[in-house]
Amino acid sequence: MAVFAEEVNLAGYTTLRLGGPARRFVEATTEAELVAAIRRADDEGEPVLVLGGGSNLVVSDDGFSGTVVRIGTRGVERSSGEGGRTYVRVQAGEEWEPFVERCVEDGLAGVECLSGIPGRVGATPIQNVGAYGQDVSETIVQVRAYDRQARKVVSLDREACRFTYRHSAFKGHDRYVVLEVTYELREAEESQPIAYGELARKLGVQPGATVPLKEARDAVLELRRVKGMVLDPADPDTRSAGSFFTNPILDAARLADLEHRVAERLGPDTAFPRYPESPGPDGRPRTKTSAAWLIDKAGFAKGHTLGPVRISGKHTLALTNPGGARTADLLALAREVRDGVRDAFGVELVNEPVFVGVEL
């Protein structure tokens, strides 16, 4: 049965431990309860915030003056397909990291490099969650969602999800509420080809090689722990929303401008990270660069502090709340970093977490 409460402090439901109260709070443990809670709020003209694990969320100090619906649905179903393919249907409220662990233990390849990421399954298609050379868009084949406009449950295939870098058809608006995600995984003892250079070096293999699934998972977890990207109550560097900024994607003109600014600021022989990206809507080539590198070279080192908040001592992309901060403090640091990178390199950093009642 759904649980209802009023004036619930949202700080306890986010990994940043920030955010004010929700006027109404509902925890739904079945799909029927979840859809009913959304419909009721819509019928009453009430703003709705759908909450999962709270690991990718920055909530205003004023909280949310509407209904927060926390997804607590559970369930994993597995079926076999052709060619060693396995389809796994997962309810949106399942925790992501235990799901990945189970896949690796069961010999299912395709999500092993996404180990250690906090949050729940329902968030993965919204953000097109990715790390260490894997994105969920590579394995998601269907998303069931409640369409608030059509007031019915719909199914979207991979094409309809319109996945791009850290984006999808579900992000940037509140039309869809993700109910269930189906992943197509491969029965195998070996990982998918290792695509990320840092992970390949950690494993001692060349990019494109495969390794036993557990070795890939263990290496990813170790890399994430070193960067404070695995939740640990004893480590204040993990009190964050993960990577706060996305890696910039540049067209040819913006890339040339960055090359000029880097040479001018750091010297003509200075190289910066660059990776081929899929072409833009106009078909022209694009290049991805590293937000972490830009932040560091703009003068913001690990551990940089502004009042009660700071950049993680382990990873430049994570903005942390060691304790006693407010959301306003975190945003002040984010603006300082964003403005510093723009002034130094002419690149506008974009926040990765979802903002509720705030903006940069």
VENNORPE-V974950 format. One record per pair of residues at least 24 apart in sequence whose ideal C-beta (glycine too) atoms are under 6 Angstrom apart, sorted by the first residue. I is the first residue (numbers start at 1). J is the second residue. Records with the same first field share a line. If there is no record, write none. Layout:
I: J, J
This chain:
2: 26, 28, 33
3: 27
10: 59
13: 54
14: 54, 57
15: 54, 55
16: 241, 321
17: 239, 321
18: 321, 327
19: 59
20: 61, 62, 63
21: 63
22: 63, 64, 68
23: 65
24: 67
25: 68
26: 69
27: 70, 72
29: 72
31: 73, 179
35: 146
37: 69
38: 177
41: 67
50: 177
52: 119, 120, 122, 123
53: 118, 119, 120
55: 118, 119
56: 241, 353, 354
57: 354
58: 353, 355
59: 356
60: 327, 357, 358
61: 326, 327, 328
71: 122
84: 186, 187
85: 184
86: 185, 187
87: 182, 184
88: 183
89: 180, 182
90: 121, 181
91: 180
92: 121, 122, 178, 179
93: 120
94: 121
95: 120
96: 121
104: 213, 214, 217
107: 187
108: 185
109: 186, 188, 191, 192, 213
110: 139, 185, 186
112: 191, 213, 216, 217
113: 220
115: 217, 220, 221
116: 221, 224, 230
118: 231
121: 181
122: 178
125: 161, 168, 181
126: 168, 170, 171
127: 166
128: 163, 166, 168
132: 196, 199, 220
133: 195, 196
137: 163
139: 183, 184
140: 183
141: 182, 184
142: 182
143: 178, 181
144: 179, 180
145: 176, 177, 178, 179
146: 177
148: 175
149: 175
166: 246
191: 216
227: 314, 315
228: 312, 314, 315
236: 322
237: 312, 313, 314, 320
239: 320, 321
240: 318, 320
241: 353
243: 317, 352
244: 319
245: 291, 349
246: 350, 352
247: 288, 290, 291
248: 289, 347
249: 277, 286, 288
250: 287
251: 286
255: 287
257: 346
258: 345
261: 345, 346
291: 349
292: 316, 317
294: 341, 345
295: 337
298: 340, 341, 344
300: 337
306: 333
309: 333
334: 360
335: 360
